[in-house]
């Protein structure tokens, strides 16, 4: 997912958001359960790779000048 973005937070180092405590990402048992991108000024696409996050429960992002929130991601 990070590879499809042109701008993301500076502390998003490495490839493991849970092991590296990425800002805006919440994990439980080493699985991403929540992504909150609302105020992080990220740029890019949420591609198909997001479907690999099998435990993702909450996704919050700001799209252009609008906010979007999705709860209980199927």
N, C-alpha and C positions, 0 to 999 in steps of 0.2 A: 504494500500500500504506500509506504513512504517513498518508494522509488518513482511513483507517478506524480509526486509533488515537487514544485519548483521552489517552494519556501516552507519551512517548518521550524519549530523551536530549536534553539541552539543545543539544548541538552539531549536532543534525540540522536545520540551517538550509538553506534553499533546496530545490531539487528534484533535485539531482544528488548521490547518495550517494558516487560515486567522485570527483568533482571537489571535493567539500567534506569528504572524509575523515571520514565519519560513523563514530562509534564502533560496533563490533560488525559492521561491514560490510567485507568484503574484496573488492577488485576486481583484475582482471587485464585489461589492454588496454581500460580504461574500461567493463568489463562486471562486474556483481556476480556473484561466484563463491561467496561464503560469507556466510551471515547467522548470527550468534551472539548470541542475545538472552537467554541464560541468566541473567545477573546484572544486566540493565539495567532491570528493573522496568517494562517496557512494558505497556500495556493496550490491548486492541483485538482486531481480527480479522485473520487472514491471508486476505484475500479472493481473488477470482479474478485480481486484478492480479498476483499472484505468478507466474502462468503466463507473464507477459511477460518474466520474467528467464530468458532462453534459456540462459545459461551458468551458472546456479545449480547448484552441485555439492553443497554442504553447508548444511543448515538445522538449527540447534540452538535450541530454545526451552524455557522453563519454563512449563508449563501448570498453573495453580493451584499446588499444592504438589508437583507431579510434574515430572520432567525428561523431555524427549523429544528424541531425536536421529534425524535422517534423513540417511543418507549416499547419495551418488550419486542425486540427485533425477532422475527420468526426464525 
